[in-house]
Amino acid sequence: MTRGNPERTGGAASDSVAAPDAAASNALAGAGVAILARRVCPLSIAIARRFARTGSPVTLMLIETAERRRFSAQERAFQRAHQAFNERRGEAGRGGRLRMLWTRLPQRWRAMLRRHAARVPLLNRLATDREARRLGIAVDYVRRHSSAEAADCLMRCGIRYVLVGSSNWLLKDPLLSLDSARILNAHCAKLPEHRGLDALPWSVMEGDPTGVSVHLVDTGVDTGPLVLFREVPPRPGETLLSLRRRVDEAIPEAYRTAVAGIEGGSLQSVAQAPEAGTHHRPMTLEELEEAERVLATRSPGQRGPEGAAR
């Protein structure tokens, strides 16, 4: 659950990711941007690097230190299906093997490794605080992002835009009650059509455009006002893994474009109709494999099979 300040109703952008320009950089100057992250969060690092490269550095990296120990039945089913899918497909390369090894570790071991990431070989280069400091970004730590402590930190630092890189829990009050900042989330599917877990493979199954949506966070799940959608069309021979990686790679620039557009007045958010779209359940292993087959034979813009399981 995520939330930001209500925006004016208007036209949300839906074209391809724009190249950096001086106007966007000027709009971002002094905007006061923070990233919510965990101790190890490659996406948060990528976002920070993108903002730095365009001359509009992030102000604060706010790292959540508490680790989740309990997951819902739906989340556990999601994790099991994806682990089995990745093992059956055999992720290629060193990075894929490391990811599979990581998912096989007990949760408590992963929590311990994240806590000591800066001192663990192979993980130290992924430590969020280490890279943030290298980029000249202030780093602070809170037990949970959804806390009065986090809200106070954001206010003290003059933050006006909060970008969700990674958080262990759904965002809620008191963070969502913060009046001084907009909270933005990047969702790896087109909203409002595809909400919830496995929204990307469901998009593939239904033949809908694939890409990343940036929206304001509210108390629902993927229901906040939409700021923009950036399409990332499948390529010939694409796999679910390679498509997800390309969608993830589009997130940093999508965030930068959204913040610059809101700050400069060229983008306005559009409220999502509560009844619009579908809140998806996680796919089973068999459904993930079917989505992979559909993706392998589908050309951009082609619809998925009629009556696909939902």
N, C-alpha and C positions, 0 to 999 in steps of 0.2 A: 504494500500500500504506500502510495507516494502522493505528495501534494505540493502545489505551488500557489501563488496568488492568482485569482481569477483574471483572465485576459479578455480583451475586447474580441467580439466575434468578427471574423474577417476571413481572408483567403490564406490558407496554409500553402506553403510552397510544395511542389511535387515534381520539380524537374531534377536533372542529374546534379551531382555534387559540383558546386561551383569552384573554380580555381581561386586561390587567395588573391585579394586585391587590396590596394591601399585604403579604399573606403571602408572595407570591412575591418582592417587593422585599426584604423582611426576610431571606428565605432566601439571597438573593444578596449581601447586604451582607458585604463582606470576603471574598468567595469566591475572589478572585484569578483573573481571567479574562484570557487573552491571545488575540489573533487572529493567525493566520498569513496574511500578505498579500504581494502583489507591489507594485511601485512604483505601478502604476495598478491599482486594484481597487475598482470601485464597490460590489461586494457587501460587502467588508470595512468600507467606510465606512458602509453601511446597517446592518450589524450593530452597529457602535460607536454609531451614533446611536440605535438602538432601545434598547440597554442604558442609554444616558445619559438618554433620555426617561423611563425607568421607575425612575430613581433608583438604578441599580446600575451605575455606569460601569466600562468595561473598564480594566484595569490597564496592559496593554502591547500595542503593535502591533509585531509582529516581522516585518520586511520582508526578503524574500529578494532579493538583488541580482544573482545570476548568472542569465543568460538561456540557455534551451535553444536549441541549434543543430541538433540531430538529433531526428527524430521517426520513430516506427515506421511501417511501411507502412499499418497499420490506422489510425493517427492521421492520416496524410496523406490517406487515402481519406475519412475522416470530414470533414476540413477542406474537401476539394474538393467533396464532395457538398453540404455545407451552404452553401458559398459560391455554388455554382451554383443551389441551391434559393432562396436569398435574392435572388439577382439575377433569377431567373425570376419570382419572386413580386413583386419590387419593393417592398422595405421602405418603408413610408410615412413621410413626415415627415423633418425635419432629422436626428434621431437615427439613423434607419435609413440615410440616405445616408452619414452619417459612419461608421457601422459597416461598410458595404460598402467605402468608401474605405480604411478601416483594414485590412480583410482582404486587400486587393489589394497593400498595401505589402510589399516584401521583408522577410523575418524580421529581417535585420540592421538595417533602418531602424526597425522597430517596437521592437527592443531599445534602439536609441539614443534614440528618443523617450521610452521609459519611463524611461531613466536621467536624462533632463533634463526630466521632466514638469512640474516646478514652474516651469520657465522657458519652456515652450512654450504659446503661446496655444491656447485650447480644451481643452488637457490639464491646465493648471495647477489648474483647479478639481477635477480628478479625482485629483490627486496624493495618495496615501494618507497620507504623512507630514504633509502640510500640514493636512489635515482632522483627523487624529488629534491633532495639537498644538492645533488650535483647540478640540477637545473636552476638552483637558486630559489626554490620554493620553500616557504615556511611549512614546517611539519608539526602537527599536534595529534595527540592521541586521546580517544575517549573509549570508554568501555562499550557503549552502544551508540550508534548514530541517532537513534530515536530517543534522545535524552535531553534534559534541560542543560546538561553540561555541553553537549554539542551545539545546541541553539545559542547558548551564551558565547561560545567560542566563535561562531560564525558572525554574530553581531559585533563582538569586540574587534574582529578583523575587517569589518566593513564589507562583508560579502553580500553581493546582490544576486549572484547566480550560483546555484549549487548543482553540480553535474554528478549523476550517480555512475560511478565506475564499478563499484562492487560493495555489497553490504550483506551481512549474514542473515538479516531479518528484513521483512517487509517494513517499509518506513511508515511511521505513524506519529501521533502527537507524543511529546510536545514539539518535535521537529516540524511537523506539518502546520503548526500554528504560527510559525515564524512569519511575521509580516514584512520583514526587511529584505527577503530574498525569494526569488523564484527557484523552485526545485525542478530540474529537468531529468528525464529518463530516456534512454535509448532502447527501443524495443525492436527485436530482429524480425519484424514482419510488418505488413501494411495494416494500419489501424484505420477504422475500427473493425475491419473485416476479421482479423485474426489476433485474438488475445490469448494470454495464458501460455502454458508450457507447450513446447514443440510447435509453436506457431509457424516456424519456418518450414518444416516438412509438411505440415498441413497446407501451407500455401502452395507448395509444390504439387501435392495431391489434387488440389482443386484448380490448378492451372492459373493461379492468380500471380500478379507481380510480386517479386521477391525484393527485399531491401531492408532499410532501417527507417523507423519512425522515431521522431523526437517529440515528446509530449510533456506537458506539465504534469506533475504528480499530484494525485488527489487520494482520497481514502479508499478508492477501489483498486483493482488490479488491471493496469493498462487501460484505464478509463478516463484519464485526465485530458484536458484540451490539447488537440494536436497542433504542433507548430510546423512540422514539415515531414515529408516522406521522400527519401532518396532511393530510387530504384537501383538494384544491383541485379541485372538480368543473368540468368544461367548461361553458361557457355557450353558449346558442344562437348559431350563427354564429361560434364561436370558430375561430381559426387556431392552428397550431402555435406561431407566434411569440408571439401574445398569451397563449396558455396558458403557455408557458415563462416569460414575463415575470411572470405572476401567481404561478406556483410560486416563482420567485426572490424575489418580494416577500414570500412567506410564510416564507422562511428565517430572517430575523432574529428574528421572534417565536418560531419553532419552536426555535431555539437557546436563547433566553431561557427558554422553558418547560422545556426539557430540563435546563438547568443548575439552575434553581430546583427542579425536581422531584427531581433526584438529591440536591442539597444539602439539601433539606427532608425527604427520605425518602419522598416520595409517588410517585416513579417508580423502577422497577428495570429494568435491561436484561434482554433475553431473548436467549439465544444463538441464532444462526441455524444451522439444520441445513445442513451442507456440501452435501448433495445437493439441497436445496430450490431452487426457482426456476431461472431461466435467466440465464447470462452472455451477454448479447447482443453480437453483432457490430454495427458501424455499418451504418446503412441506406444503400442506394444512392439516387441522386437519384430514381429511379422509385418506390422504396419510400416515400421522404419525401412525394412527391406523392400517393401512394395513402393514406398516413396522414392527410394534409391533407383528402382527399376524405371519408374515413371520419369524421373529426372534424366536418366541416361538416354531416354528415347524422345524426350520432349524438346522441341525448339522453342525459343523465346516467344511468348504470347500464346502458345498452344494450351488449350484447356486440359486439365487432368481427366481421369476416367469418371464417367457419370456414376453417381451413387457411391462415391468413395466413402469408406468408413469414417465416422467422425467420433 
